[in-house]
Amino acid sequence: MKLFFNTCIAVLFCTITFAQDKYFTITGQVVDEKTKQPMAGASVFCQNTTVGTTSNNEGKFFLRLNNGGYDLVVSYTGFETKMMRISNGNPDNDKLVIELKEQDKNLNEVVVAGSAEVADGWSKYGNFFIANFIGTTPNASDCNIENKDAIHFYFYKKRNKLKVRAKDDIIITNNALGYKIKYQLDSFVYDYNTKVSSYTGYPLFEELNGSEAQKAAWKQNRFNTYIGSRLHFMRCLYDSAVKEEGYEIELLDSTDNNKSTPIVNPYDSQYYSVDSGDVQINFHGRIRVKYKNQPPDQKYLIINKFPLSSRIQISALDILDGFVIEENGYFYEQSEVTNMGYWAWKKLAELLPYDYNPE
């Protein structure tokens, strides 16, 4: 009996240890950069997750996260937003001190004075903004912007560019995936000369409440959105499961995108290396990613005048200088990797948080 009891204790200990190893915590304090005084009520969250909080009266905060990497975003009205990369491999997660710098009011006044805000901006550019920010996928039709009055449009004739700013977080309800998204829009720019749109910002997800039938529908929709997504691909690349999950990778010719070379073994040392749990991907230039386990959406084929019989999702990544993937699918530097093809079509309406787990 004594041996059996000790065995049970050992099994229980291993189970608890294993469960704890799936998560990590961060604690810290938000202070004014100038006065070093604590800042209560600062917003602290990991962008593109459902994890966020506010600092207490002492400026302190606590977050519990799945293992992996994240961009920690800290903001406070009247101060510059600060972002820093964190992961479970950071030894200083229990003693972060975030110093926020007060915004330059004079600079803001110059920007407002010299702006070219469109008085009837939403009626003129609203649908265009939705198409390029939320998207035109089937899920996009089930997304609603709750506070359109927070969004302002600026058109610059000389540069032929449209810029969009938001005085508050943009609140988007995604009824297809069951999320409410608070999006701190940093910038949105559309260049009419190149016909290229780009936007940056900090999304925070919140699960919607719903009936059991709605939750079941959201679960299925999330899974359908996840399969074949960039998040799915990055996780498969990290787990050395690209081929098993239905992906093929090709290296495109730098002068002719119609010419490509299949990457037979993406885990060859010239492309793939591991350092302290992080995976270094050494692709350079442009790669084509084919996903064979799910056909592309018919709407995408129609918009782009592709054959409706197409059975493979084709995306591409333009990579400046490789990137590093962490186990939750987060990678950096994201600003140096550009989506093209099928993934470029999938915008905010198809976005899933890093703490999404299909299982």
Secondary structure, 3 states (H helix, E strand, C coil): CHHHHHHHHHHHHHHHHHHHCCEEEEEEEEEECCCCCECCCCEEEECCECCEEECCCCCEEEEEEECCEEEEEEECCCECCEEEEEECCCCCCCCEEEEECECCHHHHHHHHHCCCECCCHHHHHHHHHHHHHCCCCHHHHHEEECCHHHEEEEEECCCCEEEEEECCCEEEEECCCCEEEEEEEEEEEEECCCCEEEEEEEEEEEECCCCHHHHHHHHHHHHHHHCCCHHHHHHHHHCCCCCCCCEEEEEECCCCCCCEEECCCCCCCCCEEEECCEEEECCCEEEEEEECCCCCCHHHHHHCCCCCCCCCEEEEEEECCCEEECCCCCEECHHHEEEEEHHHHCCHHHCCCCCCCCC
